[in-house]
Amino acid sequence: MKKLLLLSAFTTFLLNSCGGADQNAASNIALVEGYVKKGVSSMVSLVERIGHKHGIEFPMQMSLGISNGESLYGFRYSSEGQSRSLFHSDRIEAIKDLAPKAGRFTIDTRALVSEPVGEIKEAWIPIPESSFIEVNKREVIIEDLKLD
């Protein structure tokens, strides 16, 4: 299954890398600047399809965090419907509780973690099963993860 996934990813990369340098840069920026959810949904769909084709009943299990330096994206999904936990912070104090010397964090800073940590347990909000989360400053959007 690994070889099929790598071949598919490599083929997709090559097909999307045609054209001038501007087009390549634009494609890569699009992945980070607004198509993260679509890209991860497509990846999960591909893993599910190839896994099922090869007799793997539950091919996908993930808790994933991605950032572009401004926004934070998280995904919680498993084929079985029982993925590992994922939480987001609802205030800076939860992060400062973990890293008191982290003075570079602003009041808008948020984090994704697999389990609530630190002393302020109520500052960590569970992300539902089969969900996508986007955190941009204090704005938190949680949606169902829809597969292709």
N, C-alpha and C positions, 0 to 999 in steps of 0.2 A: 504494500500500500504506500510506503514511503516513497518509492521510486515513481509511482504514478502521480502522487501529489507534487513531487519536485518537478517532474516533467510538465505537468499542467501549469505550475507556477512559472517555470522557465519559459514555456511557450507563450503564456500570457504576457510576461515581461517583454519578450522579444517583439511580439505583435504590437505592443503599446509603445515600443521604443523607436519606431520608425519615424523619420522626419528630422527636421532640424533641431538644434540644441534648444531653441525656444520652446518647441513642442514637447520635448522631453522634460524640460523644467516645469512647464505648465502641468503636465500629467502628474509629476511627482508632487507638486504643490496641491493639486486637486485632491490627492489622496489624504493629505494632512489637513487641508483647509475646508473640508466639508463633506468628503466622501468616505470618511473613516467607517461610519456605520455601514454603508453600502459595501465597502471592501471587505470588512469582517463578515458581514452577512453572506457575501458570495463565497468567502473562504470556508465558512461553516457548512454551507450548502454543498460545496465541492467535497469536503471531507465526509459528510453524511452520504452523499451519492456513491463515492468510491468505496467507502467502508461497507455500505450495505451490499454493493455489487460483489464484494469479496467475503460476504458472510459474517461481517462484524456487526453484531446486534446493536451495540452502543459505541459508535466510533469517535464521538466527540465529548470532551470534558474540559471546560475552561472557565477560568476567572482571569480576565485580562484587563490591564490598564495601559493606556497609550496617552501621550501628551505631545502637543506641538509647541510647548513653552507658554502658551496662553490658556488653552482649554485642556481639560482632562476628560478622557473618554474611558468608560468602563463597560465590560461585557461579562455577563454571567449566563452560562448556558451549558447544558449537557443533553446528549441524546436521550438519556434515561429520565431526564426531568428532575434530577437530584444533584445539581452541580454544587461544587464547593462554595462556601459563603463568600460574600463580598460586601463591604460596608463603605460608606462615604462619611466624611466628617461634616458636621453642620456649623462648625465655628473654629476659629483659629486656635482657641485655647486647647482643643484636643490635640493639635499638632505641637504646640508649645509645651504641652505636658510631656510629650515624647522627646522633644529636642529643645530644652530650655534656652540653649545658646543660639538658636536659629533666628537671629535678629533680622535676617534678610527677608523673612516672610512678612507679607502684608496682612491686614485684617481680612482680606478677601481670599486668602490661601485656604485651599481644601485638599484633602488627601483621600486616596482609595487604599483600603487594607483588607486583608483576608479575614481578620478577626478583630474585634474591638480591642484596643490597646490603651494602656495608661489608666489613670485614675478616673477619668471622666467618661464612664461607659455610656451615659445617655447622649453623648455628643456624636456617637457613631450610629448611623442609620443603615439598616439592612437594605440591600438592593434585591428586589424580587427575582425569583427564578426566571430564566429566559428573558433577560432585560438588557437594555442599553441605557447607559447614563452619560450625560454630557454636563460637565461642570465648567462654567465660565464665570469667574469671580464668585459672586454670591448666588448666581442663578443656577439652579439644578433642574435638569429635565430628565425624567425617567420614562422610557417607552418600552413596549414589548419589542423584543428582537424578532423581526420578521425575516424569514429566510427566503432566498430566491427560488 
